[in-house]
Amino acid sequence: MDTVDKIVTFSLPTNGTMKATYSEFQKKSSEELKAIWENALICFDTNVLLNLYRYSKDTRDEILELMEKLKDKIYLPHQVGLEFNKNRF
């Protein structure tokens, strides 16, 4: 394979600006952050749950306390539940 074939080309987003294309990475206003926290759905990866077994008691208790406070906003996908139960022992 020729070196030229190995070069990865970079193209600008179709609208021409990186800022507009990746707006989710821009700094949010206080109002936007408030709306995000009020409307957010929190979904944990299996590793977040499995790591509860590895953390110190204090760290684990803090995380579980936060999860309790946010329980109405937490969504646990079926796959995460399966992976957690399969790998926790």
Contact map, one row per residue, 1 for C-alpha under 8 A:
11101100000000000000000000000000000000000000000000000000000000000000000000000000000000000
11111100000000000000000000000000000000000000000000000000000000000000000000000000000000000
11111110000000000000000000000000000000000000000000000000000000000000000000000000000000000
01111110000000000000000000000000000000000000000000000000000000000000000000000000000000000
11111110000000000000000000000000000000000000000000000000000000000000000000000000000000000
11111111000000000000000000000000000000000000000000000000000000000000000000000000000000000
00111111100000000000000000000000000000000000000000000000000000000000000000000000000000000
00000111110000000000000000000000000000000000000000000000000000000000000000000000000000000
00000011111000000000000000000000000000000000000000000000000000000000000000000000000000000
00000001111100000000000000000000000000000000000000000000000000000000000000000000000000000
00000000111110000000000000000000000000000000000000000000000000000000000000000000000000000
00000000011111111100000000000000000000000000000000000000000000000000000000000000000000000
00000000001111111100100000000000000000000000000000000000000000000000000000000000000000000
00000000000111111000000000000000000000000000000000000000000000000000000000000000000000000
00000000000111111001100000000000000000000000000000000000000000000000000000000000000000000
00000000000111111100000000000000000000000000000000000000000000000000000000000000000000000
00000000000111111111100000000000000000000000000000000000000000000000000000000000000000000
00000000000110011111110000000000000000000000000000000000000000000000000000000000000000000
00000000000000001111111001000000000000000000000000000000000000000000000000000000000000000
00000000000000101111111000000000000000000000000000000000000000000000000000000000000000000
00000000000010101111111000000000000000000000000000000000000000000000000000000000000000000
00000000000000000111111111000000000000000000000000000000000000000000000000000000000000000
00000000000000000011111111000000000000000000000000000000000000000000000000000000000000000
00000000000000000000011111000000000000000000000000000000000000000000000000000000000000000
00000000000000000000011111100000000000000000000000000000000000000000000000000000000000000
00000000000000000010011111110000000000000000000000000000000000000000000000000000000000000
00000000000000000000000011111000000000000000000000000000000000000000000000000000000000000
00000000000000000000000001111111100000000000000000000000000000000000000000000000000000000
00000000000000000000000000111111100000000000000000000000000000000000000000000000000000000
00000000000000000000000000011111110000000000000000000000000000000000000000000000000000000
00000000000000000000000000011111111000000000000000000000000000000000000000000000000000000
00000000000000000000000000011111111100000000000000000000000000000000000000000000000000000
00000000000000000000000000011111111110000000000000000000000000000000000000000000000000000
00000000000000000000000000000111111111000000000000000000000000000000000000000000000000000
00000000000000000000000000000011111111100000000000000000000000000000000000000000000000000
00000000000000000000000000000001111111110000000000000000000000000000000000000000000000000
00000000000000000000000000000000111111110000000000000000000000000000000000000000000000000
00000000000000000000000000000000011111110000000000000000000000000000000000000000000000000
00000000000000000000000000000000001111111000000000000000000000000000000000000000000000000
00000000000000000000000000000000000111111100000000000000000000000000000010000000000000000
00000000000000000000000000000000000000111110000000000000000000000000000011100000000000000
00000000000000000000000000000000000000011111000000000000000000000000000011100000000000000
00000000000000000000000000000000000000001111100000000000000000000000000001111000000000000
00000000000000000000000000000000000000000111110110000000000000000000000001110001000000000
00000000000000000000000000000000000000000011111110000000000000000000000000000001000000000
00000000000000000000000000000000000000000001111111000000000000000000000000000001101100000
00000000000000000000000000000000000000000000111111100000000000000000000000000000000100000
00000000000000000000000000000000000000000001111111110000000000000000000000000000000000000
00000000000000000000000000000000000000000001111111111000000000000000000000000000000100000
00000000000000000000000000000000000000000000011111111100000000000000000000000000000100110
00000000000000000000000000000000000000000000001111111110000000000000000000000000000000000
00000000000000000000000000000000000000000000000111111110000100000000000000000000000000000
00000000000000000000000000000000000000000000000011111110000100000000000000000000000000000
00000000000000000000000000000000000000000000000001111111000000000000000000000000000000000
00000000000000000000000000000000000000000000000000111111111100000000000000000000000000000
00000000000000000000000000000000000000000000000000000111111100000000000000000000000000000
00000000000000000000000000000000000000000000000000000011111110000000000000000000000000000
00000000000000000000000000000000000000000000000000000011111111000000000000000000000000000
00000000000000000000000000000000000000000000000000000011111111100000000000000000000000000
00000000000000000000000000000000000000000000000000011011111111110000000000000000000000000
00000000000000000000000000000000000000000000000000000000111111111000000000000000000000000
00000000000000000000000000000000000000000000000000000000011111111100000000000000000000000
00000000000000000000000000000000000000000000000000000000001111111110000000000000000000000
00000000000000000000000000000000000000000000000000000000000111111111000000000000000000000
00000000000000000000000000000000000000000000000000000000000011111111100000000000000000000
00000000000000000000000000000000000000000000000000000000000001111111110000000000000000000
00000000000000000000000000000000000000000000000000000000000000111111111001000000000000000
00000000000000000000000000000000000000000000000000000000000000011111111000000000000000000
00000000000000000000000000000000000000000000000000000000000000001111111100000000000000000
00000000000000000000000000000000000000000000000000000000000000000111111111000000000000000
00000000000000000000000000000000000000000000000000000000000000000011111111000000000000000
00000000000000000000000000000000000000000000000000000000000000000000111111000000000000000
00000000000000000000000000000000000000011100000000000000000000000000011111100000000000000
00000000000000000000000000000000000000001111000000000000000000000010011111110000000000000
00000000000000000000000000000000000000001111000000000000000000000000000011111000000000000
00000000000000000000000000000000000000000011000000000000000000000000000001111101100000000
00000000000000000000000000000000000000000010000000000000000000000000000000111111100000000
00000000000000000000000000000000000000000000000000000000000000000000000000011111110000000
00000000000000000000000000000000000000000000000000000000000000000000000000001111111000000
00000000000000000000000000000000000000000001110000000000000000000000000000011111111100000
00000000000000000000000000000000000000000000010000000000000000000000000000011111111110000
00000000000000000000000000000000000000000000000000000000000000000000000000000111111111000
00000000000000000000000000000000000000000000010000000000000000000000000000000011111111100
00000000000000000000000000000000000000000000011011000000000000000000000000000001111111110
00000000000000000000000000000000000000000000000000000000000000000000000000000000111111111
00000000000000000000000000000000000000000000000000000000000000000000000000000000011111111
00000000000000000000000000000000000000000000000001000000000000000000000000000000001111111
00000000000000000000000000000000000000000000000001000000000000000000000000000000000111111
00000000000000000000000000000000000000000000000000000000000000000000000000000000000011111
